[in-house]
Amino acid sequence: MSTYYNIRTEVKINGMWHCVEPLILHLNNEGGAGEYQLALTYWSGSRSYFGAAADKLIEMSVSCKYDDYSPEIRAVFDSWKFDFEDKESYLSRNTHVIPLDSVKDAVELLGGKTNHAIVHKDAIVAFEAGEVEDIYNTIDPREYSDLDPEAKKLYQYYEWDDNMHWGPYLRRILERASRRVFDFADANWIDTKLEARLILYIS
C-alpha cells in the first residue's frame, strides 16, 4: 500500500492561523475545467525516499486541536468523504504540525550537502545526468594519494545529497514554504517575518 505525504503552509495573523496556499484549478477527466482546490507546498508518494524526511518532521511536530487549524485547512478536513468515529483522534494520528522555524533550524544545523568524497569523474557525470540515483565509485584520501598523477586526474572532491536523507527534502520544503509566506505578506503589504508552520497529512 502506498503512503502519501501532503504538506501545506499556514501563517499566524492577529492570533489566528490562515492557510497561504493558492487555489489551483484542477482539470476533469475530459480536460475541461474542474474544481478549484487548495494547492500543496509539497507532496510525495514515496515512503522509500521521503520516509526519513517525514520522520524528521514528525520528530519536530507540536500538538494541535481541530479548532486550532486555519479555516481553510479545516474545510479540507471536512471535505473528506469517509467515516471515522472521532475526528480529533484520527487527525492526531495522521496530521502533524511543524513550526517552520524548527525546519529552518534543522536545515541550518545540517549545513551543506549530506555526502562528500573523492569521486570518479565518470560517476559524477552519470549522477548529475540522472543516470544513477547515488554515487558509489569513491576512494578515501589515502587511496587517492597512492595513485599516480594520471590516475588522479580521473577523480575530484565532490559533494552531493543522499536521495533518502531528510536534508534535501527539508531544504526544498523550507524554500517553498518561505516563498508562500513571502508572497502572502507581500500581497497584503505586511512584514514578511510571520510565524509560520507546516501541516503534514499522511494517508
N, C-alpha and C positions, 0 to 999 in steps of 0.2 A: 504494500500500500504506500502510495506517495505521501510525502509531507510537504505542505505548502506554508510558506512564511510571508506574511503580509505586514508591511510597515507603513505607518502614516505619522505625520508630524503635527503636534499641537503647540500653541503658544498661550501664555497667560496674560490677559489684559484686564486690568481693574479687578483682579481676584477671580476671574472666570477663564476657563480654558476654551480655546477656539481652534478648530482644525484649519490648517492653512493649505490644504491640498486643493488644487483646481478641479473643476468639474470637466470631465472628458466625455465627449460623445462616443458611445460605443455603437458600432455598426451591427445591424442584424444579419441573419444568415444569408439574406439576399444582397447584402452590401449596401442596403439603404440605411437611413438614419434610425438608430435605435433609441436607447435611453442615455441620459447623462448620468455618469457615475463618478463618485469621488476617486480621484487618482491615488496612486500609491507612491510613497517616497522610494520604496524598494520592494521587490518581490523575488522570491526564489522557490523553485520546486524541487530542490536537490538537498536531501539530508546529508549525502556524502560530502558535498562541497561546502554547504552553508551550515552544517551542524555545529561546528566549533564556534562559528560566529554567533549562532543562536544561543548556544550555551553561555557564551561570554556576555551577551546582552541580558539574559535571564539572571546571571550572577549579579548584575548591576541594577536589577529592577527593584521597584518600590511598590507597595500595595496601593490599590485604587479601587474604590467602590463604584458601582454602576453610575450613580448620580454625579460622581466627580469627573466623568468623561465629558468632553465637549458635546454640545447638542448634535453636531454633525456625526461624531463617532457613535453616539447613542442611536441615531437614526439608522446607521449601518447595522448595528446590533439588532435593532427592532425589525429590520427588513429580512432577517434570516428566516427561511421557511422550514424550520424543523422544531421538534418538540423537545423540551427539557424541563424538568420539574423546578429547578432552582437556577434562575438566570445568573444570580450573583455567584453561586458556586461554580457554574460552568465557566463563566468568564475568568474567575480566579485561577482556574486550571489551564486555560488556553490563551489568555491575554496577559501581556506583560507590559508594564510602563517603565520606561528607562529615561532618566534625566539626560538631556543632550550634553550637559557639562560632564557627566560621567563618561560618556562615549569620547568626548574630546580629551579628557584626562588619560583614558586608556590608550588612545592613539598617540598622544604626545609621549607617554611613558614608553611605548613600544619603539618609537623613533622611526628609523628608515625601513628599508626592506627587511623581510623576515629571514632571508638567507644570503650568505656571501661566501665566495670560494674562488679558487683559481680554476678556471673552466676552459675546456677546449673550445676554440672559437667556432667550430662547426656546430657544437651543441648550442651555443648562444644564438647562432643564425636560425637553427631549427626551432628553438624555443620562441624567439621573437616573431617568427613567421607563423606560429600556432601549429606547427607540425608535431610537436610533443608537448605534453602537459607539465613536465617538470624536467629538471636538469640533474643528470647523474654522472656525467663524464667530468669529474673533478679530481684534483690532486691536492695534497697538502703542501705547505711551503717547503718542507724538506725534500719531497719528491721533485718539486719544481727546481730547487737549487741543484739537484743532481743531473738535470737534463743538460744536453749540450746546447750551445747557442741557437742552432737552427730549430731544435725541438721546442725551445722556449717561445719561439715566435708563434707557435700554434696555440698558446694559452694566454689568458689575460685574467686579471681580477675582475669579478663581476658580482653584482648584487641583484637579487630577484625575489619575488614574492612566492611563497608556497601557496598553491591554489586551494589548499584545505586549511590553511591557517586563518584565524579570525581577523588578522590585521588588515589585509587588503579590502575585505568586505566592510569592516567598520569605517575605514577611511572613505570608502565610496559612499556609504550611508551618511556619514557626517557631512561630506561635501554636498550631497543632495539636500539633506535636511537644512543645512545652513543656508542654502540658496532659497529654499522655500521660505524660511524666516526672513531673509533679507528682502525678497520680493514682496512679502506681505507688509513689512514695515515701510518699505519704500512707497508702496501704493497708498498707504494710509498716512504718510508724512509723519512717522513716529520714529523714535530711537530704535535702531536695529539690535540693541543689546537687550533682547527679550528673554524671559525664562521660557525654555522650550523643552519638549520631551517627545520621545518616540512611543508609539503604540504598536506593539508586536502581537499579531494574532496568528496562532499556529493551528492549522487544520489538517 
